[in-house]
Amino acid sequence: MLDQKRKYLESAIRDAHAAGLIDVPDAAAKARTLFSYYQGQLTEARIQNKLEIVRGAFAGTCELLGIKPARTVPA
């Protein structure tokens, strides 16, 4: 089951690279890195019982993929 999730992530990374949205030529390696990152985030959040740890995962994912997260503009 975990391998299927990693392969889905790899496919998404490969598609984004093919579309020119990110520059990640080795999708398999990046998927393994991101999958490990997410597993670590979830494990730490469970151990510390702090949801705030997981809330920062998006910014970390953007950094690992080499993209800048969209900035929200106050209304």
N, C-alpha and C positions, 0 to 999 in steps of 0.2 A: 504494500500500500504506500509506504513512504517513497519507494522507488518510482511509483507512478506519479506522485506529486512532484518529485524532482524532475522527471521527464517532461511534465507539463510546463514547469517553470523554464526548462531548457528550450522547449518549443516556443514559448512566448518571447524569450530573449532572442532566439534565432530569427523569429518573425520581425521583431522590432529592429534588429540589426539589418535585415534585408530591406526593410522599409526606410532605412536611413535615419531612424529616430535615435539610435544609440550606436556607439562604436565598440562592439564587443565581438571580435572575430572568433573567439573560442567560447561558444555558448555553453558547452558541457561543463567546462571548468568554472565559468561564472555561476552557473546554476548550482553546482556543488557548494560554492562559496556562499551564495545567498541562502541556500537551504540550511546550511550549517549556522548561518547568522540568525535566521528565524528560529531554529530549534534552540539556540542559545538564549535568545530573547525570551521565548516562551518558558523555558526552564527557569531562568532567573526570575521572571515575573511570578511563577508559581511558588518558587522557594521563598521569595520575599513577600508574596501576597500583595504585589503592587502593580496595578494596571498601568501606571505611568511609564513603566519600563517598555511596554509594548507600544505605547503611543508614539515613541520616538523611532519606531522601526521604519516608517516611511522615509524619513530624512536619511537614515542610514542606508536604506535601499537605493535611494537616489544617488547617494555618494558612491556606493559600490558600483553602480551602473554608469557613473560619470555624467549624470544629468543634474540640472539645477531644478529643485522643486518650484512649482508655481507659487508666486507670492500672492497673498491675499491683500486686497486693497480695502481699507476700512471705508464703510459707506458714509 
